[in-house]
Amino acid sequence: MKDGIHPEYQETTVSCGCGNSFVTRSTRPELRVDICNQCHPFFTGKLKYVDTAGRIEKFQSKFAAGSYASLQEKKKKKKVPKPAES
């Protein structure tokens, strides 16, 4: 390998949103992840919603009223007659 062109490979601490952390090796000194093997539904067998941008709350608030705006009939505008010119 050529000297000076490769990034330094070092020990890395990986921190998960659930509080789990472990040490591995990478070119970065620290990594933060949203989900890991301790909290991922595939490994735990438990159902967990991964909501990163509030999408679930946005969906629930949109449909909480029981109607969807794009499916509602459009209101017809009343035509106002122009005043007669004398």
Secondary structure by P-SEA (a helix, b strand, c coil): cccccccbbbbbbbbccccbbbbbbccccbbbbccccccccccccbbbbbcccaaaaaaaaaaccccccccccbbbbbbbbccccc
